[in-house]
Amino acid sequence: MTLRAKVGRMEAMARRRDTLRQAFERLGPGARSTASASRANSRLLEETVRERTAALEAANAKLSSSLEQLHATQAQLLFADRLIALGRIAAGVGHEINNPLAFILSNLEYIHQELQQKERLSEQDRQEILEALAETRDGAERIRLIVRDLQTLSRAEDVGSGPAELAAVVRTAAKMAMHELRHRARLVVECDGVPPVQGNGSRLGQVFLNLLLNAAQSISPGNAEGNEVRVVARPGEPGHVLVEVRDTGCGIAPEHRERIFDPFFTTKPLGVGTGLGLAVCHGIVTSLGGTLTLESSPGRGSTFRVSLPVAGAFVQSQSPRPQADWT
């Protein structure tokens, strides 16, 4: 650009500034005041927006902290209920362990005496000692399985959600609840041939143990052959497995059914029930994307239905095996 062109451009810009200044002066004091007020309002609006944004961020941080505390409290509540269930079965588990432990100790004492008293063993003595050792090994294996089931149930950490073999979970819960059921009702389990469900084996075990213990306690002891608790698993709605826990117990009154899943609601005497079991079961099942419902009539027993989503794509290739009769 030539010097003359630059000078011409600067003169044009000066003329435009003069024109704008004259136009602003012609607006008068009122217009200038309005423009200033608009700028002040804009600054006030920006300040208000900043304050509201800061307040929302603080509220969001507080809500996030509260949510973390809620999750922590929920985890503690789940574990507390699991310990309550363990407490309810402690006496029976002690009995289950004492039986094999007694003949383990007896057999070991017999083997010790035989080996001390006899320098050379006859074939008959040798066979008797081998049989005693086999019984001892079977008893130790039984204790190992009981302890393994207890460890599975009492595991505090949440190991996540994945495919869970429903039949294995129900059988473990059934073994844990057997001491409560043995003198009250026959336990029949029909859970084979269903696909794995989406869940956590430990938490699902907690659900079915609670349902089985509640079923047992709804039946008075002394007439085991005349009562039954039956657990049946079958395909439910598309993509779900339905598990029914039925009992021939006393049933639940209509006025109690609506509150049966409320935390701390219980129809048991003071000191016997905490009112947490069914509430925790409901929370576990719904957190896994399932449902827990109840059908009951006084004097005609109860049926709890647990619907759980199938774990991923699964082609059912197993045929149902004969039902297991736990007596």
C-alpha positions in Angstrom: 0.0 0.0 0.0 1.3 3.4 -1.0 1.8 6.3 1.5 -1.0 8.2 -0.1 -3.4 5.3 0.3 -2.4 4.9 4.0 -3.1 8.6 4.6 -6.4 8.3 2.9 -7.4 5.3 5.0 -6.5 7.1 8.2 -8.5 10.1 7.3 -11.5 7.9 6.5 -11.3 6.3 9.9 -11.0 9.7 11.6 -14.2 10.8 9.8 -16.1 7.7 10.9 -15.0 8.3 14.6 -16.2 11.9 14.3 -19.5 10.8 12.9 -20.0 8.2 15.7 -19.2 10.8 18.4 -21.6 13.3 16.9 -24.3 10.7 16.7 -23.8 9.7 20.4 -23.8 13.3 21.5 -27.2 13.8 19.6 -28.6 10.9 21.7 -28.8 13.1 24.7 -28.2 12.4 28.4 -31.1 10.0 28.6 -29.9 7.6 26.0 -26.4 7.7 27.4 -27.8 6.8 30.9 -29.8 3.9 29.4 -26.6 2.5 27.8 -24.8 2.8 31.1 -27.7 1.1 32.9 -27.6 -1.7 30.3 -23.9 -2.2 30.9 -24.5 -2.2 34.7 -27.4 -4.7 34.3 -25.2 -7.0 32.2 -22.4 -6.9 34.9 -25.0 -7.7 37.6 -26.4 -10.6 35.6 -22.9 -12.0 35.0 -22.2 -11.7 38.7 -25.5 -13.5 39.6 -24.7 -16.3 37.1 -21.3 -16.7 38.6 -22.7 -16.9 42.2 -25.4 -19.3 41.1 -22.8 -21.5 39.3 -20.6 -21.6 42.4 -23.6 -22.5 44.6 -24.6 -25.3 42.3 -21.0 -26.7 42.2 -21.0 -26.6 46.0 -24.3 -28.4 46.2 -23.2 -31.0 43.7 -20.0 -31.7 45.7 -22.2 -32.1 48.8 -24.5 -34.5 47.0 -21.6 -36.5 45.7 -20.2 -36.8 49.2 -23.6 -37.8 50.6 -24.0 -40.4 47.8 -20.6 -42.0 48.7 -21.6 -42.1 52.4 -24.9 -43.7 51.4 -23.1 -46.4 49.4 -20.8 -47.1 52.3 -23.7 -47.3 54.7 -25.6 -49.7 52.3 -22.5 -51.9 52.1 -22.3 -52.0 55.9 -26.0 -52.8 56.2 -25.7 -55.7 53.8 -22.7 -57.1 55.7 -24.5 -56.6 59.0 -27.5 -58.6 57.8 -25.2 -61.3 56.6 -23.6 -61.6 60.0 -27.1 -61.7 61.5 -27.9 -64.7 59.3 -24.6 -66.3 60.3 -25.5 -65.8 63.9 -28.9 -67.5 63.3 -27.2 -70.6 61.9 -24.1 -70.7 64.2 -25.6 -73.3 66.6 -26.6 -75.6 63.7 -23.2 -75.2 62.0 -21.5 -76.1 65.2 -23.5 -79.3 65.4 -22.7 -80.1 61.8 -19.0 -79.6 62.5 -19.0 -81.5 65.8 -20.4 -84.7 64.3 -17.5 -85.4 61.8 -15.0 -83.9 64.2 -16.0 -86.5 66.9 -15.4 -89.5 64.7 -12.2 -87.9 63.2 -10.8 -87.7 66.8 -12.1 -91.2 67.6 -10.6 -92.8 64.5 -7.2 -91.0 65.1 -7.2 -92.3 68.7 -7.9 -95.8 67.5 -5.2 -95.7 64.8 -2.7 -94.3 67.3 -3.4 -97.2 69.8 -3.2 -99.8 67.1 0.1 -98.6 65.8 1.5 -98.4 69.4 0.4 -101.8 70.6 1.2 -103.8 67.5 4.6 -104.0 65.9 3.4 -106.0 63.0 -0.1 -105.7 61.6 -2.2 -108.5 60.2 -4.0 -108.0 57.0 -7.3 -107.6 58.9 -5.8 -105.0 61.2 -4.3 -103.2 58.2 -7.7 -103.1 56.5 -9.4 -101.7 59.6 -6.8 -99.0 59.9 -7.2 -98.1 56.2 -11.0 -97.9 56.7 -10.6 -95.7 59.7 -8.3 -93.4 57.7 -10.8 -93.2 54.9 -13.6 -92.2 57.3 -11.3 -89.6 58.9 -10.5 -88.1 55.5 -14.2 -88.0 54.6 -15.0 -86.3 57.9 -12.2 -83.7 57.3 -13.5 -83.1 53.8 -17.0 -82.5 55.2 -15.7 -79.9 57.7 -13.7 -78.3 54.9 -16.9 -77.8 52.8 -18.8 -76.4 55.7 -16.0 -73.9 56.4 -15.9 -73.0 52.7 -19.6 -72.3 52.6 -19.3 -70.1 55.7 -16.4 -68.2 54.1 -18.5 -67.7 50.9 -21.4 -66.3 52.9 -19.4 -64.1 55.2 -17.2 -62.5 52.6 -17.5 -58.7 53.3 -16.2 -57.3 50.0 -18.3 -56.8 47.1 -16.6 -58.8 44.3 -18.7 -57.3 41.6 -21.4 -58.8 39.4 -21.0 -61.5 36.9 -22.4 -64.9 35.8 -23.5 -66.9 38.9 -24.6 -70.5 38.8 -28.0 -70.4 40.5 -28.2 -74.1 41.4 -24.8 -74.0 43.3 -25.8 -70.8 45.1 -29.2 -72.3 46.2 -27.6 -75.6 47.3 -25.0 -73.8 49.5 -27.8 -71.7 51.1 -29.8 -74.9 51.6 -27.0 -76.6 53.4 -26.6 -73.6 55.7 -30.3 -73.5 56.5 -30.7 -77.3 56.9 -30.4 -77.3 60.7 -33.4 -74.9 60.9 -35.5 -76.9 58.4 -34.6 -80.5 59.5 -37.2 -80.7 62.3 -39.8 -78.5 60.6 -40.2 -79.5 56.9 -38.8 -81.4 54.0 -36.7 -79.3 51.7 -37.0 -79.9 48.0 -34.7 -78.1 45.5 -35.4 -78.1 41.8 -32.9 -75.6 40.3 -31.0 -77.5 37.6 -31.1 -76.8 33.9 -31.4 -73.0 34.2 -28.8 -70.6 32.7 -26.4 -68.6 34.8 -27.8 -65.3 36.1 -26.3 -61.9 36.4 -25.3 -61.4 40.0 -22.9 -61.9 42.8 -22.8 -65.4 44.3 -22.2 -64.2 47.8 -25.1 -61.7 47.8 -27.4 -64.1 46.1 -26.6 -66.7 48.7 -27.5 -64.2 51.3 -30.9 -63.7 49.6 -31.8 -67.4 49.4 -30.5 -68.1 52.9 -32.7 -65.4 54.4 -35.7 -66.7 52.4 -35.1 -70.3 53.5 -34.6 -69.3 57.2 -37.8 -67.2 57.1 -39.7 -70.2 55.5 -38.4 -72.5 58.3 -39.4 -70.1 61.0 -42.9 -69.9 59.6 -43.4 -73.6 60.3 -43.6 -75.0 63.9 -41.2 -77.8 64.6 -42.3 -81.4 65.1 -44.1 -82.3 61.9 -41.3 -82.4 59.3 -43.1 -85.0 57.1 -46.3 -83.0 57.0 -44.6 -79.7 55.8 -42.5 -78.7 52.8 -40.3 -76.0 51.7 -39.7 -76.1 47.9 -37.3 -74.1 45.8 -38.0 -74.1 42.1 -36.1 -72.4 39.3 -37.5 -72.1 35.8 -37.4 -69.7 32.8 -39.4 -66.5 33.6 -40.0 -63.5 31.4 -37.8 -63.2 28.3 -34.1 -63.0 29.4 -34.9 -63.8 33.1 -34.9 -66.8 35.4 -37.7 -67.1 38.0 -37.0 -68.7 41.4 -39.9 -69.5 43.7 -39.4 -70.3 47.4 -42.6 -71.9 48.7 -43.5 -73.0 52.2 -46.5 -74.5 53.9 -46.1 -72.3 57.0 -48.4 -69.9 58.8 -48.6 -67.3 56.0 -48.6 -63.5 56.3 -51.6 -61.4 57.1 -52.8 -58.9 54.4 -52.0 -55.8 56.6 -48.4 -57.0 56.9 -47.8 -57.9 53.3 -47.6 -54.3 52.1 -44.8 -53.5 54.6 -42.9 -56.8 54.5 -40.0 -55.3 52.6 -39.8 -52.1 54.7 -36.5 -51.8 56.7 -36.9 -52.7 60.4 -40.5 -54.0 60.0 -40.9 -57.4 61.6 -43.8 -59.5 63.0 -41.4 -61.5 65.2 -41.1 -60.9 68.9 -38.7 -58.3 70.3 -35.1 -59.6 70.2 -35.9 -62.3 67.7 -36.1 -60.4 64.4 -34.4 -57.3 63.3 -36.6 -56.5 60.3 -33.6 -56.2 58.0 -33.6 -59.6 56.2 -36.3 -59.1 53.6 -35.5 -55.4 53.1 -31.8 -56.3 52.4 -33.0 -59.2 50.1 -35.2 -56.8 48.2 -32.3 -54.3 47.8 -29.9 -56.9 46.6 -32.3 -58.3 44.0 -33.4 -54.9 42.6 -29.7 -53.8 42.4 -29.1 -56.7 40.1 -31.9 -55.7 37.8 -34.4 -58.2 39.2 -37.6 -58.2 41.3 -38.7 -59.8 44.5 -42.4 -60.3 45.2 -44.6 -62.1 47.7 -47.8 -64.1 47.5 -49.2 -65.3 50.9 -52.4 -66.2 52.7 -52.7 -66.8 56.5 -52.7 -70.5 57.2 -51.8 -71.4 53.6 -48.1 -70.6 53.4 -46.1 -68.1 51.4 -44.3 -68.0 48.0 -41.5 -65.6 47.4 -40.6 -65.1 43.8 -37.2 -63.9 42.7 -36.8 -62.8 39.1 -33.1 -62.4 37.9 -31.7 -61.4 34.5 -29.8 -64.1 32.6 -26.1 -63.4 32.3 -25.4 -62.5 28.7 -26.2 -64.7 25.8 -26.6 -68.3 26.9 -27.7 -71.4 24.9 -29.3 -73.8 27.3 -27.9 -77.2 26.5 -28.3 -79.0 29.8 -31.4 -81.1 30.4 -33.0 -80.9 33.8 -31.7 -83.5 36.3 -33.8 -85.2 38.9 -34.9 -83.0 41.8 -32.9 -83.0 45.0 -34.8 -84.1 48.1 -33.0 -82.7 51.2 -34.0 -84.7 54.2 
